[in-house]
Amino acid sequence: MMEDKFVDQQGVYLLSHSVGLPLKTARSVGDAGFWEPWLAGNESIWSHWLAEIERFRGQLGTLLNSDASHFCPQTTISSAVNKIIFSLTPSTHKNVILMSEEDFPSVAYALQQSHGLGYQMRYIPAGLNLNDLAVWDEYLSDDVALVLVTQVQSNNGVQLPIGAVTAMAAERSIRSLVDIAQAIGILPIDIQQWSADFIVGSCVKWLSGGPGAAFLWVNPDMLELCQPQNVGWFSHEDPFEFDIHNFRYAKDALRFWGGTPSVYPFCIASASLEFVGNLGVDKIRQHNLKLCDKIIGSLEKDELISPVESNSRSGTLIIHFGAKHDQITEKLRSQGVHFDSRSKGIRLSPHIYNTEAQIDVLTQLIDNSR
């Protein structure tokens, strides 16, 4: 059974949009990847570790249909966004960074630091429908230098038309930054179908890869235009050259890497990426839709905040129970259902490790609490 491959759940765990359950093998895989050079008496510690990093990049490339060299490991998405901003120079007539008020605040905080470089922030109001391309047509004006597009918005579970928006941006010479944190591992993604310049994501959510293993994808056409300021010896074309007077940017996306990297989180994430890739995101998505439909079928009118249409919603259901919201959510928590809340309602994210029996428990608790 699929749920047996993940750490044992306590209750009904529906927090994959926040932190996915790790594989039972995560600890042994991480230990092997990190400690093996010492245990084997191998003096080539960095050779071993860098092979683990290349495995991580390769697994991302396989999952997202791109060359491994286009990916750079990052500790956090915010760090990746900060490095992007400080690798580009705004022009006087094209200096606006555009994002939605529904985007994740952490990314906004990183983008807001661009003010000192001469950028200005502009926000698409939260009430507008970002699946309406007319909205993007209006806001992608001539003075926009960079637009952030979040594939799945965490507050409402809405899936955005990334291909159409990035294509529109490219036609107007606007750089695009796509956040796939809430999408990777639950929605099939083919980077080749987009016109993105940068993509950021993380393994902590639907990929069940734990914290600390984020990544930055860079369109190869952008590389020579990017000169990251936050660099270190692993941003160098040859990190082991050790010539203090001769820094050369790495020829690929690793120019965004920086100083001495973390290794252990990427060992764990590589194994999780491999598991997801072998299982197939399509299979995970179909299971998610089946369980989500069971939940939706138990709801009353207007309780579902996220879209009803499967091609418009993510793997997460946002639900608000109206006048009985506090009553029902307290009951769910008391019976071991794990979820979290945002301004619009609670968030429930069934994954491959959730069973129909667990969802039946959830829906019965909701019915009994009305």
BATI-422336 format. One record per residue (C-alpha): x, y, z; residue in three letters; residue number from 1. Coordinates in nm, 3 decimals. Layout:
% BATI-422336
<site east="X" north="Y" up="Z" rest="ALA" nr="NUM"/>
...
This chain:
% BATI-422336
<site east="0.000" north="0.000" up="0.000" rest="MET" nr="1"/>
<site east="0.128" north="0.346" up="-0.092" rest="MET" nr="2"/>
<site east="0.077" north="0.496" up="0.254" rest="GLU" nr="3"/>
<site east="0.318" north="0.238" up="0.399" rest="ASP" nr="4"/>
<site east="0.608" north="0.404" up="0.217" rest="LYS" nr="5"/>
<site east="0.574" north="0.725" up="0.420" rest="PHE" nr="6"/>
<site east="0.630" north="0.793" up="0.788" rest="VAL" nr="7"/>
<site east="0.339" north="0.683" up="1.002" rest="ASP" nr="8"/>
<site east="0.056" north="0.933" up="1.016" rest="GLN" nr="9"/>
<site east="-0.104" north="1.040" up="1.339" rest="GLN" nr="10"/>
<site east="-0.468" north="1.097" up="1.255" rest="GLY" nr="11"/>
<site east="-0.563" north="1.228" up="0.911" rest="VAL" nr="12"/>
<site east="-0.273" north="1.429" up="0.771" rest="TYR" nr="13"/>
<site east="-0.388" north="1.684" up="0.510" rest="LEU" nr="14"/>
<site east="-0.101" north="1.935" up="0.523" rest="LEU" nr="15"/>
<site east="0.087" north="1.851" up="0.203" rest="SER" nr="16"/>
<site east="0.053" north="2.214" up="0.090" rest="HIS" nr="17"/>
<site east="0.268" north="2.306" up="0.391" rest="SER" nr="18"/>
<site east="0.497" north="2.013" up="0.476" rest="VAL" nr="19"/>
<site east="0.461" north="1.679" up="0.302" rest="GLY" nr="20"/>
<site east="0.509" north="1.354" up="0.491" rest="LEU" nr="21"/>
<site east="0.862" north="1.225" up="0.428" rest="PRO" nr="22"/>
<site east="0.941" north="0.880" up="0.300" rest="LEU" nr="23"/>
<site east="1.034" north="0.620" up="0.560" rest="LYS" nr="24"/>
<site east="1.368" north="0.585" up="0.384" rest="THR" nr="25"/>
<site east="1.446" north="0.959" up="0.412" rest="ALA" nr="26"/>
<site east="1.673" north="0.930" up="0.715" rest="ARG" nr="27"/>
<site east="1.879" north="0.640" up="0.583" rest="SER" nr="28"/>
<site east="1.908" north="0.800" up="0.240" rest="VAL" nr="29"/>
<site east="2.015" north="1.132" up="0.389" rest="GLY" nr="30"/>
<site east="2.267" north="0.966" up="0.618" rest="ASP" nr="31"/>
<site east="2.415" north="0.764" up="0.333" rest="ALA" nr="32"/>
<site east="2.448" north="1.066" up="0.106" rest="GLY" nr="33"/>
<site east="2.606" north="1.286" up="0.370" rest="PHE" nr="34"/>
<site east="2.810" north="1.053" up="0.595" rest="TRP" nr="35"/>
<site east="2.928" north="0.794" up="0.343" rest="GLU" nr="36"/>
<site east="3.264" north="0.960" up="0.259" rest="PRO" nr="37"/>
<site east="3.376" north="0.939" up="0.623" rest="TRP" nr="38"/>
<site east="3.232" north="0.594" up="0.684" rest="LEU" nr="39"/>
<site east="3.411" north="0.461" up="0.376" rest="ALA" nr="40"/>
<site east="3.736" north="0.640" up="0.454" rest="GLY" nr="41"/>
<site east="3.700" north="0.835" up="0.130" rest="ASN" nr="42"/>
<site east="3.910" north="1.149" up="0.112" rest="GLU" nr="43"/>
<site east="3.713" north="1.288" up="-0.184" rest="SER" nr="44"/>
<site east="3.434" north="1.427" up="0.031" rest="ILE" nr="45"/>
<site east="3.341" north="1.707" up="-0.204" rest="TRP" nr="46"/>
<site east="3.338" north="1.476" up="-0.505" rest="SER" nr="47"/>
<site east="3.085" north="1.257" up="-0.328" rest="HIS" nr="48"/>
<site east="2.872" north="1.550" up="-0.214" rest="TRP" nr="49"/>
<site east="2.874" north="1.720" up="-0.552" rest="LEU" nr="50"/>
<site east="2.760" north="1.396" up="-0.709" rest="ALA" nr="51"/>
<site east="2.460" north="1.409" up="-0.475" rest="GLU" nr="52"/>
<site east="2.389" north="1.766" up="-0.585" rest="ILE" nr="53"/>
<site east="2.409" north="1.664" up="-0.950" rest="GLU" nr="54"/>
<site east="2.165" north="1.385" up="-0.876" rest="ARG" nr="55"/>
<site east="1.925" north="1.643" up="-0.733" rest="PHE" nr="56"/>
<site east="1.957" north="1.863" up="-1.040" rest="ARG" nr="57"/>
<site east="1.911" north="1.566" up="-1.268" rest="GLY" nr="58"/>
<site east="1.594" north="1.452" up="-1.091" rest="GLN" nr="59"/>
<site east="1.449" north="1.803" up="-1.124" rest="LEU" nr="60"/>
<site east="1.534" north="1.806" up="-1.491" rest="GLY" nr="61"/>
<site east="1.359" north="1.474" up="-1.545" rest="THR" nr="62"/>
<site east="1.049" north="1.579" up="-1.353" rest="LEU" nr="63"/>
<site east="1.015" north="1.922" up="-1.518" rest="LEU" nr="64"/>
<site east="1.152" north="1.839" up="-1.866" rest="ASN" nr="65"/>
<site east="1.463" north="2.053" up="-1.867" rest="SER" nr="66"/>
<site east="1.838" north="2.010" up="-1.869" rest="ASP" nr="67"/>
<site east="1.994" north="1.964" up="-1.525" rest="ALA" nr="68"/>
<site east="2.237" north="2.251" up="-1.592" rest="SER" nr="69"/>
<site east="1.949" north="2.499" up="-1.585" rest="HIS" nr="70"/>
<site east="1.884" north="2.433" up="-1.216" rest="PHE" nr="71"/>
<site east="2.066" north="2.581" up="-0.918" rest="CYS" nr="72"/>
<site east="2.010" north="2.445" up="-0.565" rest="PRO" nr="73"/>
<site east="1.889" north="2.702" up="-0.314" rest="GLN" nr="74"/>
<site east="1.819" north="2.682" up="0.057" rest="THR" nr="75"/>
<site east="1.494" north="2.881" up="0.027" rest="THR" nr="76"/>
<site east="1.278" north="3.032" up="-0.243" rest="ILE" nr="77"/>
<site east="1.321" north="3.377" up="-0.089" rest="SER" nr="78"/>
<site east="1.698" north="3.347" up="-0.122" rest="SER" nr="79"/>
<site east="1.660" north="3.251" up="-0.487" rest="ALA" nr="80"/>
<site east="1.434" north="3.549" up="-0.555" rest="VAL" nr="81"/>
<site east="1.677" north="3.784" up="-0.386" rest="ASN" nr="82"/>
<site east="1.961" north="3.655" up="-0.603" rest="LYS" nr="83"/>
<site east="1.757" north="3.707" up="-0.918" rest="ILE" nr="84"/>
<site east="1.678" north="4.068" up="-0.828" rest="ILE" nr="85"/>
<site east="2.038" north="4.151" up="-0.755" rest="PHE" nr="86"/>
<site east="2.158" north="3.997" up="-1.081" rest="SER" nr="87"/>
<site east="1.961" north="4.234" up="-1.304" rest="LEU" nr="88"/>
<site east="1.978" north="4.609" up="-1.356" rest="THR" nr="89"/>
<site east="1.658" north="4.810" up="-1.410" rest="PRO" nr="90"/>
<site east="1.632" north="5.075" up="-1.677" rest="SER" nr="91"/>
<site east="1.487" north="5.419" up="-1.608" rest="THR" nr="92"/>
<site east="1.176" north="5.357" up="-1.818" rest="HIS" nr="93"/>
<site east="1.124" north="4.990" up="-1.726" rest="LYS" nr="94"/>
<site east="1.161" north="4.956" up="-1.352" rest="ASN" nr="95"/>
<site east="0.836" north="4.810" up="-1.211" rest="VAL" nr="96"/>
<site east="0.809" north="4.469" up="-1.047" rest="ILE" nr="97"/>
<site east="0.454" north="4.338" up="-1.077" rest="LEU" nr="98"/>
<site east="0.290" north="4.080" up="-0.853" rest="MET" nr="99"/>
<site east="-0.052" north="3.995" up="-0.712" rest="SER" nr="100"/>
<site east="-0.171" north="4.068" up="-0.361" rest="GLU" nr="101"/>
<site east="-0.259" north="3.696" up="-0.351" rest="GLU" nr="102"/>
<site east="0.106" north="3.593" up="-0.390" rest="ASP" nr="103"/>
<site east="0.295" north="3.440" up="-0.099" rest="PHE" nr="104"/>
<site east="0.427" north="3.713" up="0.136" rest="PRO" nr="105"/>
<site east="0.776" north="3.565" up="0.172" rest="SER" nr="106"/>
<site east="0.843" north="3.615" up="-0.199" rest="VAL" nr="107"/>
<site east="0.699" north="3.967" up="-0.176" rest="ALA" nr="108"/>
<site east="0.936" north="4.051" up="0.109" rest="TYR" nr="109"/>
<site east="1.233" north="3.946" up="-0.105" rest="ALA" nr="110"/>
<site east="1.111" north="4.143" up="-0.405" rest="LEU" nr="111"/>
<site east="1.047" north="4.453" up="-0.198" rest="GLN" nr="112"/>
<site east="1.420" north="4.474" up="-0.121" rest="GLN" nr="113"/>
<site east="1.472" north="4.578" up="-0.483" rest="SER" nr="114"/>
<site east="1.370" north="4.936" up="-0.401" rest="HIS" nr="115"/>
<site east="1.732" north="5.031" up="-0.338" rest="GLY" nr="116"/>
<site east="1.820" north="4.922" up="-0.691" rest="LEU" nr="117"/>
<site east="1.567" north="5.158" up="-0.844" rest="GLY" nr="118"/>
<site east="1.271" north="4.922" up="-0.881" rest="TYR" nr="119"/>
<site east="0.913" north="5.004" up="-0.783" rest="GLN" nr="120"/>
<site east="0.656" north="4.753" up="-0.663" rest="MET" nr="121"/>
<site east="0.309" north="4.731" up="-0.815" rest="ARG" nr="122"/>
<site east="0.033" north="4.495" up="-0.703" rest="TYR" nr="123"/>
<site east="-0.263" north="4.346" up="-0.886" rest="ILE" nr="124"/>
<site east="-0.554" north="4.382" up="-0.639" rest="PRO" nr="125"/>
<site east="-0.662" north="4.063" up="-0.464" rest="ALA" nr="126"/>
<site east="-1.018" north="4.085" up="-0.591" rest="GLY" nr="127"/>
<site east="-0.931" north="4.049" up="-0.959" rest="LEU" nr="128"/>
<site east="-0.959" north="3.721" up="-1.149" rest="ASN" nr="129"/>
<site east="-0.608" north="3.622" up="-1.254" rest="LEU" nr="130"/>
<site east="-0.743" north="3.353" up="-1.485" rest="ASN" nr="131"/>
<site east="-0.879" north="3.638" up="-1.697" rest="ASP" nr="132"/>
<site east="-0.604" north="3.727" up="-1.943" rest="LEU" nr="133"/>
<site east="-0.759" north="4.072" up="-1.983" rest="ALA" nr="134"/>
<site east="-0.636" north="4.148" up="-1.630" rest="VAL" nr="135"/>
<site east="-0.280" north="4.058" up="-1.727" rest="TRP" nr="136"/>
<site east="-0.315" north="4.254" up="-2.050" rest="ASP" nr="137"/>
<site east="-0.400" north="4.564" up="-1.846" rest="GLU" nr="138"/>
<site east="-0.128" north="4.528" up="-1.583" rest="TYR" nr="139"/>
<site east="0.161" north="4.412" up="-1.804" rest="LEU" nr="140"/>
<site east="0.232" north="4.769" up="-1.905" rest="SER" nr="141"/>
<site east="0.539" north="4.912" up="-2.078" rest="ASP" nr="142"/>
<site east="0.712" north="5.010" up="-1.753" rest="ASP" nr="143"/>
<site east="0.707" north="4.656" up="-1.605" rest="VAL" nr="144"/>
<site east="1.051" north="4.497" up="-1.590" rest="ALA" nr="145"/>
<site east="0.966" north="4.174" up="-1.405" rest="LEU" nr="146"/>
<site east="0.642" north="3.995" up="-1.328" rest="VAL" nr="147"/>
<site east="0.591" north="3.730" up="-1.061" rest="LEU" nr="148"/>
<site east="0.334" north="3.465" up="-1.155" rest="VAL" nr="149"/>
<site east="0.241" north="3.204" up="-0.896" rest="THR" nr="150"/>
<site east="0.123" north="2.882" up="-1.058" rest="GLN" nr="151"/>
<site east="-0.096" north="2.794" up="-0.759" rest="VAL" nr="152"/>
<site east="-0.209" north="3.058" up="-0.514" rest="GLN" nr="153"/>
<site east="-0.190" north="2.926" up="-0.160" rest="SER" nr="154"/>
<site east="-0.475" north="3.138" up="-0.021" rest="ASN" nr="155"/>
<site east="-0.746" north="3.021" up="-0.259" rest="ASN" nr="156"/>
<site east="-0.619" north="2.710" up="-0.437" rest="GLY" nr="157"/>
<site east="-0.650" north="2.871" up="-0.780" rest="VAL" nr="158"/>
<site east="-0.431" north="2.744" up="-1.065" rest="GLN" nr="159"/>
<site east="-0.314" north="3.020" up="-1.302" rest="LEU" nr="160"/>
<site east="-0.253" north="3.001" up="-1.682" rest="PRO" nr="161"/>
<site east="0.127" north="3.016" up="-1.667" rest="ILE" nr="162"/>
<site east="0.188" north="2.945" up="-2.034" rest="GLY" nr="163"/>
<site east="-0.037" north="3.226" up="-2.154" rest="ALA" nr="164"/>
<site east="0.089" north="3.481" up="-1.902" rest="VAL" nr="165"/>
<site east="0.460" north="3.412" up="-1.959" rest="THR" nr="166"/>
<site east="0.404" north="3.426" up="-2.336" rest="ALA" nr="167"/>
<site east="0.232" north="3.764" up="-2.301" rest="MET" nr="168"/>
<site east="0.518" north="3.891" up="-2.086" rest="ALA" nr="169"/>
<site east="0.780" north="3.770" up="-2.334" rest="ALA" nr="170"/>
<site east="0.603" north="3.947" up="-2.621" rest="GLU" nr="171"/>
<site east="0.636" north="4.273" up="-2.423" rest="ARG" nr="172"/>
<site east="1.001" north="4.218" up="-2.322" rest="SER" nr="173"/>
<site east="0.901" north="4.167" up="-1.960" rest="ILE" nr="174"/>
<site east="1.101" north="3.917" up="-1.757" rest="ARG" nr="175"/>
<site east="0.889" north="3.652" up="-1.587" rest="SER" nr="176"/>
<site east="0.945" north="3.475" up="-1.256" rest="LEU" nr="177"/>
<site east="0.722" north="3.174" up="-1.187" rest="VAL" nr="178"/>
<site east="0.668" north="3.032" up="-0.837" rest="ASP" nr="179"/>
<site east="0.578" north="2.662" up="-0.853" rest="ILE" nr="180"/>
<site east="0.608" north="2.584" up="-0.481" rest="ALA" nr="181"/>
<site east="0.242" north="2.481" up="-0.445" rest="GLN" nr="182"/>
<site east="0.231" north="2.298" up="-0.778" rest="ALA" nr="183"/>
<site east="0.541" north="2.082" up="-0.819" rest="ILE" nr="184"/>
<site east="0.466" north="1.721" up="-0.733" rest="GLY" nr="185"/>
<site east="0.088" north="1.751" up="-0.763" rest="ILE" nr="186"/>
<site east="0.042" north="1.916" up="-1.106" rest="LEU" nr="187"/>
<site east="0.224" north="1.788" up="-1.417" rest="PRO" nr="188"/>
<site east="0.471" north="2.056" up="-1.530" rest="ILE" nr="189"/>
<site east="0.658" north="2.086" up="-1.857" rest="ASP" nr="190"/>
<site east="0.885" north="2.390" up="-1.849" rest="ILE" nr="191"/>
<site east="0.919" north="2.373" up="-2.227" rest="GLN" nr="192"/>
<site east="0.554" north="2.475" up="-2.259" rest="GLN" nr="193"/>
<site east="0.622" north="2.808" up="-2.086" rest="TRP" nr="194"/>
<site east="0.812" north="3.122" up="-2.183" rest="SER" nr="195"/>
<site east="0.948" north="3.177" up="-1.832" rest="ALA" nr="196"/>
<site east="1.280" north="3.343" up="-1.758" rest="ASP" nr="197"/>
<site east="1.310" north="3.219" up="-1.399" rest="PHE" nr="198"/>
<site east="1.130" north="2.951" up="-1.199" rest="ILE" nr="199"/>
<site east="1.157" north="2.892" up="-0.824" rest="VAL" nr="200"/>
<site east="1.026" north="2.605" up="-0.618" rest="GLY" nr="201"/>
<site east="1.074" north="2.388" up="-0.313" rest="SER" nr="202"/>
<site east="1.069" north="2.020" up="-0.221" rest="CYS" nr="203"/>
<site east="0.913" north="2.060" up="0.124" rest="VAL" nr="204"/>
<site east="0.547" north="2.041" up="0.017" rest="LYS" nr="205"/>
<site east="0.397" north="1.794" up="-0.234" rest="TRP" nr="206"/>
<site east="0.739" north="1.642" up="-0.308" rest="LEU" nr="207"/>
<site east="0.779" north="1.532" up="0.056" rest="SER" nr="208"/>
<site east="1.147" north="1.622" up="0.035" rest="GLY" nr="209"/>
<site east="1.180" north="1.819" up="0.357" rest="GLY" nr="210"/>
<site east="1.294" north="2.179" up="0.418" rest="PRO" nr="211"/>
<site east="1.618" north="2.327" up="0.288" rest="GLY" nr="212"/>
<site east="1.599" north="2.185" up="-0.066" rest="ALA" nr="213"/>
<site east="1.467" north="2.466" up="-0.283" rest="ALA" nr="214"/>
<site east="1.580" north="2.547" up="-0.635" rest="PHE" nr="215"/>
<site east="1.610" north="2.812" up="-0.902" rest="LEU" nr="216"/>
<site east="1.565" north="2.740" up="-1.273" rest="TRP" nr="217"/>
<site east="1.716" north="2.989" up="-1.518" rest="VAL" nr="218"/>
<site east="1.629" north="3.012" up="-1.885" rest="ASN" nr="219"/>
<site east="1.962" north="2.956" up="-2.066" rest="PRO" nr="220"/>
<site east="1.891" north="3.261" up="-2.281" rest="ASP" nr="221"/>
<site east="1.907" north="3.470" up="-1.961" rest="MET" nr="222"/>
<site east="2.233" north="3.343" up="-1.819" rest="LEU" nr="223"/>
<site east="2.474" north="3.588" up="-1.983" rest="GLU" nr="224"/>
<site east="2.246" north="3.878" up="-1.883" rest="LEU" nr="225"/>
<site east="2.261" north="3.779" up="-1.516" rest="CYS" nr="226"/>
<site east="2.548" north="3.879" up="-1.291" rest="GLN" nr="227"/>
<site east="2.452" north="3.773" up="-0.938" rest="PRO" nr="228"/>
<site east="2.595" north="3.986" up="-0.659" rest="GLN" nr="229"/>
<site east="2.555" north="3.727" up="-0.383" rest="ASN" nr="230"/>
<site east="2.833" north="3.495" up="-0.494" rest="VAL" nr="231"/>
<site east="3.088" north="3.262" up="-0.339" rest="GLY" nr="232"/>
<site east="3.329" north="2.992" up="-0.445" rest="TRP" nr="233"/>
<site east="3.051" north="2.771" up="-0.578" rest="PHE" nr="234"/>
<site east="2.936" north="3.048" up="-0.811" rest="SER" nr="235"/>
<site east="3.276" north="3.016" up="-0.979" rest="HIS" nr="236"/>
<site east="3.330" north="2.842" up="-1.311" rest="GLU" nr="237"/>
<site east="3.586" north="2.623" up="-1.130" rest="ASP" nr="238"/>
<site east="3.522" north="2.632" up="-0.753" rest="PRO" nr="239"/>
<site east="3.847" north="2.448" up="-0.679" rest="PHE" nr="240"/>
<site east="4.075" north="2.679" up="-0.877" rest="GLU" nr="241"/>
<site east="4.137" north="2.900" up="-0.571" rest="PHE" nr="242"/>
<site east="4.280" north="3.198" up="-0.758" rest="ASP" nr="243"/>
<site east="4.177" north="3.497" up="-0.548" rest="ILE" nr="244"/>
<site east="4.235" north="3.738" up="-0.839" rest="HIS" nr="245"/>
<site east="4.029" north="3.552" up="-1.097" rest="ASN" nr="246"/>
<site east="3.655" north="3.511" up="-1.044" rest="PHE" nr="247"/>
<site east="3.457" north="3.384" up="-1.341" rest="ARG" nr="248"/>
<site east="3.087" north="3.316" up="-1.326" rest="TYR" nr="249"/>
<site east="2.984" north="2.954" up="-1.373" rest="ALA" nr="250"/>
<site east="2.866" north="2.893" up="-1.727" rest="LYS" nr="251"/>
<site east="2.534" north="2.748" up="-1.614" rest="ASP" nr="252"/>
<site east="2.272" north="2.823" up="-1.346" rest="ALA" nr="253"/>
<site east="2.523" north="2.747" up="-1.068" rest="LEU" nr="254"/>
<site east="2.645" north="3.106" up="-1.097" rest="ARG" nr="255"/>
<site east="2.354" north="3.174" up="-0.859" rest="PHE" nr="256"/>
<site east="2.474" north="2.920" up="-0.603" rest="TRP" nr="257"/>
<site east="2.699" north="3.118" up="-0.364" rest="GLY" nr="258"/>
<site east="2.932" north="3.000" up="-0.090" rest="GLY" nr="259"/>
<site east="2.972" north="2.661" up="0.077" rest="THR" nr="260"/>
<site east="2.643" north="2.483" up="0.007" rest="PRO" nr="261"/>
<site east="2.419" north="2.272" up="0.224" rest="SER" nr="262"/>
<site east="2.425" north="1.907" up="0.120" rest="VAL" nr="263"/>
<site east="2.216" north="1.689" up="0.351" rest="TYR" nr="264"/>
<site east="1.870" north="1.831" up="0.252" rest="PRO" nr="265"/>
<site east="1.942" north="1.766" up="-0.115" rest="PHE" nr="266"/>
<site east="2.030" north="1.403" up="-0.048" rest="CYS" nr="267"/>
<site east="1.686" north="1.352" up="0.104" rest="ILE" nr="268"/>
<site east="1.509" north="1.555" up="-0.165" rest="ALA" nr="269"/>
<site east="1.677" north="1.362" up="-0.447" rest="SER" nr="270"/>
<site east="1.532" north="1.036" up="-0.320" rest="ALA" nr="271"/>
<site east="1.189" north="1.191" up="-0.289" rest="SER" nr="272"/>
<site east="1.209" north="1.339" up="-0.639" rest="LEU" nr="273"/>
<site east="1.303" north="0.998" up="-0.773" rest="GLU" nr="274"/>
<site east="1.008" north="0.839" up="-0.595" rest="PHE" nr="275"/>
<site east="0.763" north="1.094" up="-0.732" rest="VAL" nr="276"/>
<site east="0.911" north="1.066" up="-1.081" rest="GLY" nr="277"/>
<site east="0.884" north="0.686" up="-1.082" rest="ASN" nr="278"/>
<site east="0.531" north="0.693" up="-0.945" rest="LEU" nr="279"/>
<site east="0.421" north="0.966" up="-1.184" rest="GLY" nr="280"/>
<site east="0.272" north="1.304" up="-1.104" rest="VAL" nr="281"/>
<site east="-0.031" north="1.215" up="-1.317" rest="ASP" nr="282"/>
<site east="-0.110" north="0.924" up="-1.084" rest="LYS" nr="283"/>
<site east="-0.070" north="1.144" up="-0.777" rest="ILE" nr="284"/>
<site east="-0.296" north="1.408" up="-0.931" rest="ARG" nr="285"/>
<site east="-0.570" north="1.160" up="-1.020" rest="GLN" nr="286"/>
<site east="-0.569" north="1.022" up="-0.665" rest="HIS" nr="287"/>
<site east="-0.583" north="1.375" up="-0.528" rest="ASN" nr="288"/>
<site east="-0.879" north="1.465" up="-0.750" rest="LEU" nr="289"/>
<site east="-1.066" north="1.151" up="-0.647" rest="LYS" nr="290"/>
<site east="-1.028" north="1.231" up="-0.277" rest="LEU" nr="291"/>
<site east="-1.100" north="1.600" up="-0.326" rest="CYS" nr="292"/>
<site east="-1.420" north="1.516" up="-0.512" rest="ASP" nr="293"/>
<site east="-1.532" north="1.304" up="-0.214" rest="LYS" nr="294"/>
<site east="-1.478" north="1.602" up="0.015" rest="ILE" nr="295"/>
<site east="-1.652" north="1.844" up="-0.222" rest="ILE" nr="296"/>
<site east="-1.949" north="1.608" up="-0.242" rest="GLY" nr="297"/>
<site east="-1.998" north="1.633" up="0.134" rest="SER" nr="298"/>
<site east="-2.002" north="2.013" up="0.143" rest="LEU" nr="299"/>
<site east="-2.298" north="2.243" up="0.147" rest="GLU" nr="300"/>
<site east="-2.351" north="2.530" up="-0.095" rest="LYS" nr="301"/>
<site east="-2.090" north="2.810" up="-0.078" rest="ASP" nr="302"/>
<site east="-1.860" north="2.621" up="0.163" rest="GLU" nr="303"/>
<site east="-1.599" north="2.553" up="-0.107" rest="LEU" nr="304"/>
<site east="-1.381" north="2.861" up="-0.162" rest="ILE" nr="305"/>
<site east="-1.140" north="2.708" up="-0.414" rest="SER" nr="306"/>
<site east="-1.263" north="2.636" up="-0.769" rest="PRO" nr="307"/>
<site east="-1.498" north="2.345" up="-0.835" rest="VAL" nr="308"/>
<site east="-1.349" north="2.277" up="-1.180" rest="GLU" nr="309"/>
<site east="-1.055" north="2.039" up="-1.152" rest="SER" nr="310"/>
<site east="-0.853" north="2.215" up="-1.424" rest="ASN" nr="311"/>
<site east="-0.876" north="2.544" up="-1.234" rest="SER" nr="312"/>
<site east="-0.792" north="2.429" up="-0.883" rest="ARG" nr="313"/>
<site east="-0.474" north="2.298" up="-0.728" rest="SER" nr="314"/>
<site east="-0.438" north="1.995" up="-0.503" rest="GLY" nr="315"/>
<site east="-0.566" north="2.198" up="-0.209" rest="THR" nr="316"/>
<site east="-0.925" north="2.263" up="-0.109" rest="LEU" nr="317"/>
<site east="-1.000" north="2.585" up="0.077" rest="ILE" nr="318"/>
<site east="-1.320" north="2.549" up="0.279" rest="ILE" nr="319"/>
<site east="-1.518" north="2.783" up="0.503" rest="HIS" nr="320"/>
<site east="-1.816" north="2.650" up="0.698" rest="PHE" nr="321"/>
<site east="-1.986" north="2.986" up="0.744" rest="GLY" nr="322"/>
<site east="-2.157" north="3.038" up="1.080" rest="ALA" nr="323"/>
<site east="-2.048" north="2.690" up="1.194" rest="LYS" nr="324"/>
<site east="-1.685" north="2.730" up="1.087" rest="HIS" nr="325"/>
<site east="-1.531" north="2.743" up="1.436" rest="ASP" nr="326"/>
<site east="-1.754" north="2.465" up="1.562" rest="GLN" nr="327"/>
<site east="-1.664" north="2.226" up="1.282" rest="ILE" nr="328"/>
<site east="-1.292" north="2.305" up="1.269" rest="THR" nr="329"/>
<site east="-1.259" north="2.256" up="1.647" rest="GLU" nr="330"/>
<site east="-1.426" north="1.917" up="1.610" rest="LYS" nr="331"/>
<site east="-1.189" north="1.817" up="1.329" rest="LEU" nr="332"/>
<site east="-0.882" north="1.915" up="1.529" rest="ARG" nr="333"/>
<site east="-1.004" north="1.731" up="1.838" rest="SER" nr="334"/>
<site east="-1.038" north="1.413" up="1.631" rest="GLN" nr="335"/>
<site east="-0.688" north="1.425" up="1.485" rest="GLY" nr="336"/>
<site east="-0.747" north="1.586" up="1.146" rest="VAL" nr="337"/>
<site east="-0.440" north="1.791" up="1.055" rest="HIS" nr="338"/>
<site east="-0.491" north="2.108" up="0.850" rest="PHE" nr="339"/>
<site east="-0.420" north="2.479" up="0.870" rest="ASP" nr="340"/>
<site east="-0.613" north="2.801" up="0.820" rest="SER" nr="341"/>
<site east="-0.579" north="3.114" up="0.611" rest="ARG" nr="342"/>
<site east="-0.799" north="3.420" up="0.585" rest="SER" nr="343"/>
<site east="-1.036" north="3.251" up="0.343" rest="LYS" nr="344"/>
<site east="-1.079" north="2.922" up="0.532" rest="GLY" nr="345"/>
<site east="-0.910" north="2.595" up="0.620" rest="ILE" nr="346"/>
<site east="-0.680" north="2.416" up="0.374" rest="ARG" nr="347"/>
<site east="-0.706" north="2.043" up="0.308" rest="LEU" nr="348"/>
<site east="-0.460" north="1.866" up="0.074" rest="SER" nr="349"/>
<site east="-0.509" north="1.493" up="0.013" rest="PRO" nr="350"/>
<site east="-0.194" north="1.323" up="-0.114" rest="HIS" nr="351"/>
<site east="-0.101" north="0.980" up="-0.242" rest="ILE" nr="352"/>
<site east="-0.050" north="0.863" up="0.118" rest="TYR" nr="353"/>
<site east="-0.409" north="0.951" up="0.214" rest="ASN" nr="354"/>
<site east="-0.674" north="0.680" up="0.177" rest="THR" nr="355"/>
<site east="-1.041" north="0.690" up="0.091" rest="GLU" nr="356"/>
<site east="-1.112" north="0.556" up="0.440" rest="ALA" nr="357"/>
<site east="-0.941" north="0.860" up="0.591" rest="GLN" nr="358"/>
<site east="-1.147" north="1.094" up="0.376" rest="ILE" nr="359"/>
<site east="-1.461" north="0.908" up="0.482" rest="ASP" nr="360"/>
<site east="-1.364" north="0.977" up="0.844" rest="VAL" nr="361"/>
<site east="-1.321" north="1.346" up="0.758" rest="LEU" nr="362"/>
<site east="-1.654" north="1.382" up="0.579" rest="THR" nr="363"/>
<site east="-1.837" north="1.195" up="0.856" rest="GLN" nr="364"/>
<site east="-1.689" north="1.428" up="1.117" rest="LEU" nr="365"/>
<site east="-1.804" north="1.728" up="0.912" rest="ILE" nr="366"/>
<site east="-2.157" north="1.587" up="0.880" rest="ASP" nr="367"/>
<site east="-2.179" north="1.505" up="1.249" rest="ASN" nr="368"/>
<site east="-2.066" north="1.856" up="1.346" rest="SER" nr="369"/>
<site east="-2.329" north="2.051" up="1.156" rest="ARG" nr="370"/>
